[in-house]
Structures are given as C-alpha cells and as structure tokens.
C-alpha cells in the first residue's frame, strides 16, 4: 500500500482544497501520474502518485479542505499486474490465438479513454464552475489538450444555441419570491483564492494605518525615448520595451532613498530589507496574483521586461509556481491597463508600500505663465502604512519617482 499525502506547498501555505480528482477509485495509475488538483491560496497544484497501482480509496471529497501531510488517497501497489516470466516456446499446436475483441469491447475501451480528457488546471476549474462536461469540448490543440479558452468558447456557443424560454404569466401573489427560489438569482461559491484575497485585504484594512498620497507625472519624455528606441530594443533583446521597466527602475531608485518603504513591521520591530524584490500585480480570471521580480536592482531593462512578460503568460495559463509568488518587498500595480484614471491601491501585506499606476491621458498642462500644452499625463498613487512612514517621506518618495520618469535618461545613472 502507498499513501498519497498532501506535500509541502510553501512556507505560508498549510492547507488546500480538493478542486478535482483526476483519477477514480479502482482506476490504475502509473508512477508520476497526476491524480488530484488542489486549489491553494495562491495557485492550483497537481499532485502525482509516487507508486504504480490501483487506487483503493479516495479519503477526501471534492471541495474538502485538506492539510499538508494529510493522507488523501491509498494506492494498492500489489494490484499491479506482474509481467509473466519467460517460458519455453510451446508446440505450435498448443498455442492459442487471442480472441479478437468484440465490437462492444472496442467501444467500451474507447469510452474509457474518453472519460478523462487532457485539460489544463485552469480549463478544468472553469468547466467545473460553469457545470460543463469536458468530454463534450473539442479543441484545436495538436496534443488534444483542452485550454481555458476552449471551455469559455464552448460555454458561449452553448448559451447562444440555447432556446429562449417562453415568457411566463405574472404571478397573482404579491409576495416576492425568496432568494433561494428566485430563478433570477445565482449562487456561485467563492474560490479559495478569492476567499483568501478577501480575507487578506480586509485584514490589511483593519490592521494597518493605511494612507494614500497622489502625484502626477508627465510621460512625454518616457514615451519619446521609448518610441526612439523600441525597434532597436526589440531587435536586440527579442522583447518589447514597455513602461513597466521604467517604473520598476524608478521605484528601486526611490526605495534606496526611502528605505522604510522597503520594510515591514514585526511586532515592535521594523525589519529593513536591503534587497529589492518587486511584486508586479497581474490580473487573471481567478483574481489578482503578484509574482515577484527578484533582485530588481540588478536587472537591466530587457531582463525586467522579459520576466514581466513571462509572468503574464504564466498567470493566464495558471502556471505560476508558489516560489514565484512568495516574498516581495514592495508592489507595483497598473490599473491603467483597464482604463482606471485614479485609485487608492490596498497594501499587499506585510509590505508597507504599494505604487499604483494609471491611464495615460492627454491633459492641458501649464508649461509656464504664458503657455499651455496638451501632455500625456499619468496619476500616481502611493499607499503606505502610516505607522512607520510619515507623510514627508511618502511624498518625497513619490516626487522622486516623478523626477526620474520625467527625465528617464537619469535612470541610467542610478546605482
């Protein structure tokens, strides 16, 4: 017998939710086969079988919360059919030909093979939430793997093909239907990740003295420099030159001048961090995730852009690892990609600072007492923990970022 246990997931994660069993009781598994998908606070994790054999028991149901180290399945390794020993060749007359499979047997085998389609964790999760049978979905993937976009397209097509329900006669009763029976109301269970996000954001609001200060930056020079260099930059580095590398560089330079914004509070102590692991907030269908750009002060523009592009791709395909989401000393979030003009970002605890970027918008700006010009302007928002950061330091930090971005060549001379 072999026990399948919940492995160590990460230092801060002690439990997970059984999202979907990929194998069933009585089914044969090879060593290394994925048998269950766990949903954790940050990412979905697929657990493999350490032995070949027959699944004898599943000790948790889908939706159950399981702890690290807990046994969730039993594999009977004795159930593996042993390979027969070599024997001397029997006389030809005694050799019996294997009976050909009947049409019913062949059809049954095909049905079994189709019962467990190959699908990404994101696709399985989306299908589960929308009540879609994965075996009904066709995909253009050359390996036959069903992706999240295949599930979404199937759901959209099914909704469009569904017949319109005839209008019902109005009820004569005056009392309103209860929420439980009202067909206009749908109850959707919050995912574990959404529950975690909600709890942590509420915790931050309750346990920090959060304050937000604002400034605006003229993006004229950054945009001009980017336009001049973007073709050569992409040709040389095989990655596009975006705005995030400029902001990341500016944030690191400003943090060096304002070290308390790169710290955290532990009890009655302030922990000052002499390294710069910058979290880059990425929005996904399942909620916000914040992969961490390690040692951002040691990376050049191309390395920063390349890693951010990789983070975005992994986030869309639910491939971010737990290690990529852990830690972080300061966070940057860009609501401008969705058109946000101004917002107050919430701290990503236990960090004490987060910078919000917003939409670049042409606005009239006074150049001097006589002239006005339309300039590409962006509002910046810095939320910080007022328990250890004073307003003067926060405003100075934000002004430093503004100065660096309005003179982007100066970033080249920052240590």
Secondary structure by P-SEA (a helix, b strand, c coil): cccccccccccccccccccccccccccccccccccbbbbcccbbbbbbbcccccccccccccccccccccccccccccccccccccccccccccccccccccaaaaaaaaaaaaccccccaaaaaaaaaacccccccccccccccccaaaaaaaaaaaaaacccccccccccccccccccccccbbbbcccaaaaaaaaaaaaaaaccbbbbbbccccaaaaaaaaaacaaaaaaaccccccaaaaaaaaaaaaaaacccccccccccbbbbbcccbbbbbbbccccbbbbbbcccccccaaaaaaaaaaaaaaaaaccccccccccccbbbbbcccccccbbbbbbcccccbbbbbbbbbbbbbbcccccccccbbbbbbbbbccccccaaaaaaaaaaaaaaaaacccccccc
